[in-house]
Amino acid sequence: MPSLESLPSEPQQLPRPPRPDFGFIPLPTVEDVQQSAPGGRVDPFQPLSSEQVEVDSDAADAVFDPASCLTLSGVLRVGQQRRALVQTQGRSGELCEGADGRCVADGDRLLPSGWSVLSIDVEQGCLALAREGEPQDLICLS
C-alpha cells in the first residue's frame, strides 16, 4: 500500500478526447455571460423603490377611474384564492377579493379608499370592483 507522502498532492488531469462535430453552437460560458451583462441590482426581488408608496385617498378618489387608471394584465388562482394582476397609477401588483383589494394585510394598496374587489373570475378573465359598495363595470382581459 503506498504511503500518503508518495501520492501526488494534486489530481492528475487527463486530456479530454476531442468532441465530435455535430454542428451545434456551444453555449456561452458563465464568464461570457457575466462580462456581457451590465451590473444590476443586488437583489432583483426587492421593490424598485425603498420607500413605501401610499395612496393619497382624497386625490385618488377624485381621479380614480378604473376604466382609464387600471389595466388588468392577468388573473390566476393561488390555492383557493383568486388574484388579479393589475397596473395602476404607475405601479403594478396584485388584487384579491376584499375590502381594499390587498392580498396581505401589510401589502401595497393599489386601490383608493372606498374601493373594493367584489370578485375575480379566473375562467372569464374579469375583475369586478365596487366603489362605496356600488358595483362598477367589469374589467376584463382583452
N, C-alpha and C positions, 0 to 999 in steps of 0.2 A: 504494500500500500504506500503510495507516495506521501511524503510529508507535506505539510502546509507551505513550507518555505520553497519547495520545489515546484509548486503550482504557479502558473503565471498570474500576476496581480490583476491584469485586465483581460477580459474575454477576447478571444481572437475573432475578428470579423472575417467571415468567409466571403469571397467575391460573389456577387449575385449573378445568376445566369442572365443573359440578355433576354429582354421580353420580346415575345413575338409581335410583329407589327400587324395590328388588326385594323388600323386606320382610325383609331379613336384619338381624340384630342385630350391630352392629360388635363386633369383639373388643376387649378392654381394651388400653390402651397399656402399654408397658413400665413407665412411671411408675406407672400404676394398680396393676399387679401388685406392684411393689416397695413401694409405700406400704401395700398391704393385707396383705402377708406380714410376720409377726413376724421379728425378727432371728434368725438361726440360727448354726450352726457355721461357722467359717471354711472348713474343709474337710470336707464331708459324708462323704467316703470314709475318714476316719480312724476308728480304733476309738473306741467310746464312752468308754472309759477309757484313760488314757495308761499305766497300769500293766499289766503282763502278768499275767494270772491263771494261776496254776499249780495243778494238781490235787493236793491232798493225798492221796497214794496210800493211806495207811493208813485215813483216814476214808472215802475214796471206795470202797475195796474193801468196807468193812463195809456201806455203804448203797446201793451202785450196783445197781439192779435195772433192766435195760433196759426191761422191760415198763412200769414206772412212772416211770422217770427219763429216758427218751429218747423223743422224738417225731420220727417220720420225716415230713418235710414234702414231700420230693420226691426224685427220682432223675434223673440226667442223664448224658449221655456228653459228655466233652470230649476230642476227638480219639479216641484209643484207650483213654482212661482213664474208668472209671465212677466217679461220685461220688454220695454220698447227702447230702442237705441235712437236718440234724437240729437239734433243740433239746434241750439237756440242762443241768441244774443252773443254770438262769437264763441260759445262754449259748446262742448258736447258731453254726453253722458247717457245714463240710462234712467228710465222712469219705471216705477212699479205702481200697481194699483194701491190707492190710498189717498189720505187727506192732502198731502203735499207732493206726492209722487216720488218721494225718496225711497230707495230700496233698503237703505240702512239709516238708522236714526241720525247718525252724525255725518251723513253723506252730503254732497253738494246739492243745493236747492236750485233746480233748473226752472221751476215754475214760480211765479209771483204768489204772494199770499192770497188766499181766496180761491185759488185754482186747485183742482184735484184730478186724479186719474180715476175715471169710473171703471173702465175695463180695457183690456188689451186682448184683441182677437188674433191669436197666432195663426190660425188657419186662413183667415181672410187678409191678414196683414194690416189691421186697423187699430187705431188708438182713439178712445173716447175720453174727452176731457169735460170738466164741468167748471163753471165759474159761479161761486157762491151757491153751489148745489144745482145750478141750472145747466142741463146738458148742452153742449156745443156741437157743431158739426163734426162728423167723424173725420179723422185724418188717416188716410190710407197710403200704403206704398204705391208708387206709380210705376 
